[in-house]
Amino acid sequence: MKLIRNIVFLSCFALLLAACQNADTTSNNKNKDLDTILSDISDKYVVLSVGTDLKSKDVKVEVEDTEDADKIKADIKRQLKENGLNAYKVNVRERNVKQLEKENRWLDIESKALIHLQENKEYKDVTYKKTDVTLKQPVTVAIVTPITKSDDNAQEYSKKIKREVNTFLQTKEIKKRSKGESYKIVIYDQDDQVIS
């Protein structure tokens, strides 16, 4: 009798465990939200960045160039479809890691150069604009001034800014950070015209 009770108990326990596993499996595969799907993708692939726009239903994913963007896009679309999130538009882009590292490094350098410039009252209203950074080309450090190209002192002002930025970029700390990469400094006026 005791043996029969133990067998019945173990059978019921096994059925309960199997039911829990089935329920757990379906919860893992269905009814995922967008964040969970993208988190799963980040766990499976080398993802550099993820951006979503809930209004326009856009999903943008950047992956290392060692990954297959088409495969990842298909995986995301499949998971979205399985979870009833068909309305999203998916864009997956491969990025060269060295290129991305150079972009980030120079973005930091340009930010520091701008802060350095703005510490001087004469240059407090200057800004910079982001330029494309490529692996094989010199970096363009683009400074935007609050003056127009036709101003009488535009050329002189532009030369002073160039000198100041160049001096800053030649400091030991910045040279180390820039890894000796070549650059050029371009000064723009407030109307986006090149002064020098």
C-alpha contacts under 8 A as a table, 3 or more apart, distances in Angstrom:
res1	aa1	res2	aa2	distance
1	M	4	I	5.16
1	M	5	R	6.38
2	K	5	R	5.15
2	K	6	N	6.25
3	L	6	N	5.13
3	L	7	I	6.19
4	I	7	I	5.06
4	I	8	V	6.12
5	R	8	V	5.11
5	R	9	F	5.98
6	N	9	F	5.00
6	N	10	L	6.01
7	I	10	L	5.15
7	I	11	S	6.02
8	V	11	S	5.05
8	V	12	C	6.13
9	F	12	C	5.19
9	F	13	F	6.07
10	L	13	F	4.95
10	L	14	A	6.01
11	S	14	A	5.08
11	S	15	L	6.20
12	C	15	L	5.08
12	C	16	L	6.10
13	F	16	L	5.05
13	F	17	L	6.08
14	A	17	L	5.07
14	A	18	A	6.11
15	L	18	A	5.07
15	L	19	A	6.11
16	L	19	A	5.10
16	L	20	C	6.19
17	L	20	C	5.10
17	L	21	Q	6.21
18	A	21	Q	5.07
18	A	22	N	6.19
19	A	22	N	5.10
19	A	23	A	6.10
20	C	23	A	5.07
20	C	24	D	5.96
21	Q	24	D	4.98
21	Q	25	T	6.04
22	N	25	T	5.09
22	N	26	T	6.29
23	A	26	T	5.31
23	A	27	S	6.28
24	D	27	S	5.14
24	D	28	N	6.27
25	T	28	N	5.11
25	T	29	N	6.34
26	T	29	N	5.12
26	T	30	K	5.74
27	S	30	K	5.39
27	S	31	N	6.68
27	S	32	K	7.81
28	N	31	N	7.86
28	N	32	K	7.33
29	N	32	K	7.11
29	N	82	E	7.93
30	K	82	E	6.67
30	K	83	N	5.55
31	N	83	N	5.19
31	N	84	G	7.81
32	K	36	T	5.97
32	K	37	I	6.45
32	K	83	N	5.98
33	D	36	T	5.41
33	D	37	I	6.40
33	D	83	N	7.50
34	L	37	I	5.15
34	L	38	L	6.19
34	L	80	L	7.48
34	L	85	L	7.82
35	D	38	L	5.17
35	D	39	S	6.00
36	T	39	S	4.97
36	T	40	D	6.16
37	I	40	D	5.10
37	I	41	I	6.31
37	I	76	I	7.30
37	I	79	Q	6.83
37	I	80	L	7.52
38	L	41	I	4.93
38	L	42	S	6.17
38	L	50	V	7.73
38	L	76	I	7.60
39	S	42	S	5.02
39	S	43	D	6.30
40	D	43	D	5.06
40	D	44	K	6.34
41	I	44	K	5.11
41	I	45	Y	6.06
41	I	47	V	7.78
41	I	72	I	7.73
41	I	76	I	7.25
42	S	45	Y	5.48
42	S	46	V	6.54
42	S	47	V	5.39
43	D	46	V	7.70
45	Y	63	V	7.65
45	Y	67	E	7.20
45	Y	72	I	7.87
46	V	63	V	5.79
46	V	64	E	5.98
46	V	67	E	7.04
47	V	50	V	7.48
47	V	61	V	7.18
47	V	62	E	6.01
47	V	63	V	4.37
47	V	64	E	6.55
48	L	61	V	7.63
48	L	62	E	5.34
48	L	63	V	5.11
48	L	64	E	6.59
49	S	61	V	5.79
49	S	62	E	5.14
49	S	63	V	7.10
50	V	59	V	7.43
50	V	60	K	5.77
50	V	61	V	4.53
50	V	62	E	6.46
51	G	59	V	5.88
51	G	60	K	4.98
51	G	61	V	6.34
52	T	57	K	7.29
52	T	58	D	5.62
52	T	59	V	4.56
52	T	60	K	6.20
53	D	56	S	5.70
53	D	57	K	5.53
53	D	58	D	5.10
53	D	59	V	6.59
54	L	57	K	4.78
54	L	58	D	6.76
55	K	58	D	7.93
57	K	87	A	6.59
57	K	88	Y	4.68
57	K	89	K	6.13
58	D	88	Y	5.64
58	D	89	K	4.89
58	D	90	V	6.14
58	D	91	N	7.73
59	V	88	Y	6.74
59	V	89	K	6.06
59	V	90	V	4.84
59	V	91	N	6.14
60	K	90	V	6.16
60	K	91	N	4.89
60	K	92	V	5.91
60	K	93	R	7.82
61	V	90	V	7.95
61	V	91	N	6.29
61	V	92	V	4.73
61	V	93	R	6.30
62	E	92	V	5.81
62	E	93	R	4.88
62	E	94	E	5.79
62	E	95	R	6.45
63	V	66	T	8.00
63	V	67	E	6.53
63	V	69	A	7.25
63	V	92	V	7.30
63	V	93	R	6.26
63	V	94	E	4.95
63	V	95	R	5.94
64	E	67	E	5.74
64	E	94	E	5.51
64	E	95	R	5.13
64	E	96	N	6.14
64	E	97	V	6.15
65	D	68	D	7.44
65	D	94	E	4.73
65	D	95	R	5.12
65	D	96	N	5.30
65	D	97	V	7.18
66	T	94	E	7.95
67	E	94	E	7.19
68	D	71	K	5.40
68	D	72	I	6.43
68	D	94	E	7.70
69	A	72	I	5.16
69	A	73	K	6.04
69	A	92	V	5.59
69	A	93	R	6.11
69	A	94	E	6.07
70	D	73	K	5.06
70	D	74	A	6.14
70	D	92	V	7.39
71	K	74	A	5.15
71	K	75	D	6.20
72	I	75	D	4.97
72	I	76	I	6.17
72	I	92	V	7.24
73	K	76	I	5.18
73	K	77	K	6.12
73	K	90	V	6.62
73	K	91	N	6.95
73	K	92	V	5.86
74	A	77	K	5.11
74	A	78	R	5.99
75	D	78	R	5.13
75	D	79	Q	6.26
76	I	79	Q	5.22
76	I	80	L	6.09
76	I	90	V	7.64
77	K	80	L	5.02
77	K	81	K	6.06
77	K	86	N	7.61
77	K	90	V	7.14
78	R	81	K	5.16
78	R	82	E	6.15
79	Q	82	E	5.04
79	Q	83	N	6.25
80	L	83	N	5.23
80	L	84	G	6.21
80	L	85	L	4.75
80	L	86	N	5.81
80	L	88	Y	7.75
81	K	84	G	5.15
81	K	85	L	5.59
81	K	86	N	5.04
82	E	85	L	7.64
85	L	88	Y	6.48
95	R	99	Q	7.48
95	R	100	L	6.94
96	N	99	Q	5.18
96	N	100	L	6.21
97	V	100	L	5.04
97	V	101	E	6.07
98	K	101	E	5.06
98	K	102	K	6.21
98	K	135	L	7.65
99	Q	102	K	5.18
99	Q	103	E	6.22
99	Q	133	V	7.72
99	Q	134	T	6.47
99	Q	135	L	5.73
100	L	103	E	5.04
100	L	104	N	6.18
101	E	104	N	5.24
101	E	105	R	6.10
102	K	105	R	5.09
102	K	106	W	6.16
102	K	133	V	7.40
102	K	134	T	7.97
102	K	135	L	7.36
103	E	106	W	5.35
103	E	107	L	6.06
103	E	133	V	5.75
103	E	134	T	7.80
104	N	107	L	5.05
104	N	108	D	6.30
105	R	108	D	5.27
105	R	109	I	6.31
105	R	177	R	7.29
105	R	178	S	7.09
106	W	109	I	4.79
106	W	110	E	5.92
106	W	139	V	7.86
106	W	178	S	7.06
107	L	110	E	5.19
107	L	111	S	6.15
107	L	130	K	7.88
108	D	111	S	5.12
108	D	112	K	6.29
109	I	112	K	5.15
109	I	113	A	6.14
109	I	174	I	7.07
109	I	177	R	7.68
109	I	178	S	7.55
110	E	113	A	4.96
110	E	114	L	6.13
110	E	128	Y	7.67
110	E	141	V	6.81
111	S	114	L	5.15
111	S	115	I	6.28
112	K	115	I	5.08
112	K	116	H	6.10
113	A	116	H	5.01
113	A	117	L	6.20
113	A	165	V	6.42
113	A	168	F	6.68
113	A	169	L	7.42
114	L	117	L	5.02
114	L	118	Q	6.09
114	L	126	V	7.66
114	L	127	T	6.64
114	L	128	Y	6.95
115	I	118	Q	5.12
115	I	119	E	6.30
116	H	119	E	5.43
116	H	120	N	7.50
116	H	168	F	7.78
117	L	120	N	5.78
117	L	123	Y	5.77
117	L	124	K	6.89
117	L	126	V	7.71
117	L	161	I	7.96
117	L	164	E	7.39
117	L	165	V	7.33
118	Q	121	K	6.63
118	Q	122	E	7.87
118	Q	123	Y	5.21
118	Q	124	K	4.02
118	Q	125	D	6.93
118	Q	126	V	6.94
119	E	123	Y	7.51
119	E	124	K	6.54
120	N	123	Y	5.54
120	N	124	K	6.15
121	K	124	K	5.05
122	E	125	D	7.96
123	Y	126	V	5.55
123	Y	161	I	7.89
125	D	145	T	7.02
125	D	146	P	6.27
126	V	143	I	6.90
126	V	144	V	5.63
126	V	145	T	4.74
126	V	146	P	6.19
127	T	143	I	5.88
127	T	144	V	5.10
127	T	145	T	6.66
128	Y	141	V	7.74
128	Y	142	A	5.52
128	Y	143	I	4.28
128	Y	144	V	5.24
129	K	142	A	5.61
129	K	143	I	6.44
129	K	144	V	6.85
130	K	142	A	7.10
131	T	140	T	6.53
131	T	141	V	7.45
131	T	142	A	7.08
132	D	139	V	7.95
132	D	140	T	7.86
133	V	137	Q	7.52
133	V	138	P	7.93
133	V	139	V	5.80
133	V	140	T	7.50
134	T	137	Q	5.61
134	T	138	P	7.70
134	T	139	V	7.39
138	P	181	E	7.01
138	P	182	S	4.87
138	P	183	Y	4.56
138	P	184	K	6.63
139	V	181	E	7.78
139	V	182	S	6.49
139	V	183	Y	4.40
139	V	184	K	6.24
140	T	183	Y	5.70
140	T	184	K	5.00
140	T	185	I	5.83
140	T	186	V	6.80
141	V	183	Y	7.01
141	V	184	K	6.10
141	V	185	I	4.77
141	V	186	V	6.16
142	A	185	I	6.03
142	A	186	V	4.91
142	A	187	I	5.93
142	A	188	Y	7.11
143	I	185	I	7.55
143	I	186	V	6.30
143	I	187	I	4.90
143	I	188	Y	5.99
144	V	187	I	5.98
144	V	188	Y	4.64
144	V	189	D	5.67
144	V	190	Q	6.34
144	V	192	D	7.38
145	T	148	T	7.85
145	T	187	I	7.17
145	T	188	Y	6.04
145	T	189	D	4.99
145	T	190	Q	5.70
146	P	189	D	6.34
146	P	190	Q	5.08
147	I	151	D	6.83
147	I	154	A	6.99
147	I	189	D	5.45
147	I	190	Q	5.63
148	T	151	D	5.53
148	T	154	A	6.94
148	T	189	D	4.89
148	T	190	Q	5.76
148	T	191	D	6.72
148	T	193	Q	7.97
149	K	154	A	5.75
149	K	155	Q	7.80
149	K	189	D	5.71
149	K	193	Q	6.87
149	K	194	V	7.49
149	K	195	I	5.60
150	S	154	A	6.88
151	D	154	A	5.19
152	D	155	Q	7.76
153	N	156	E	5.34
153	N	157	Y	5.98
154	A	157	Y	5.13
154	A	158	S	5.95
154	A	195	I	7.09
155	Q	158	S	5.02
155	Q	159	K	6.18
155	Q	195	I	6.61
155	Q	196	S	7.16
156	E	159	K	5.15
156	E	160	K	6.31
157	Y	160	K	5.19
157	Y	161	I	6.33
158	S	161	I	5.20
158	S	162	K	6.18
158	S	187	I	6.16
158	S	195	I	6.75
158	S	196	S	6.58
159	K	162	K	5.03
159	K	163	R	6.14
159	K	196	S	7.69
160	K	163	R	5.15
160	K	164	E	6.16
161	I	164	E	5.05
161	I	165	V	6.06
161	I	187	I	7.91
162	K	165	V	5.20
162	K	166	N	5.91
162	K	185	I	6.46
162	K	186	V	7.79
162	K	187	I	7.40
163	R	166	N	5.12
163	R	167	T	6.02
164	E	167	T	5.21
164	E	168	F	6.28
165	V	168	F	5.05
165	V	169	L	6.12
165	V	185	I	7.88
166	N	169	L	4.99
166	N	170	Q	6.17
166	N	185	I	7.71
167	T	170	Q	5.17
167	T	171	T	6.69
168	F	171	T	5.47
168	F	174	I	7.45
169	L	174	I	5.59
169	L	175	K	6.45
170	Q	174	I	6.52
170	Q	175	K	5.75
171	T	174	I	5.42
171	T	175	K	6.03
172	K	175	K	5.21
172	K	176	K	6.19
173	E	176	K	5.28
173	E	177	R	6.29
174	I	177	R	4.86
174	I	178	S	5.95
175	K	178	S	5.10
175	K	179	K	6.06
175	K	180	G	5.75
176	K	179	K	5.18
176	K	180	G	6.90
178	S	181	E	5.80
186	V	194	V	7.06
186	V	195	I	7.79
186	V	196	S	5.96
187	I	194	V	5.93
187	I	195	I	5.59
187	I	196	S	5.39
188	Y	191	D	7.67
188	Y	192	D	5.46
188	Y	193	Q	5.30
188	Y	194	V	4.42
188	Y	195	I	5.38
188	Y	196	S	7.28
189	D	192	D	5.35
189	D	193	Q	5.35
189	D	194	V	6.38
189	D	195	I	6.27
190	Q	193	Q	7.35
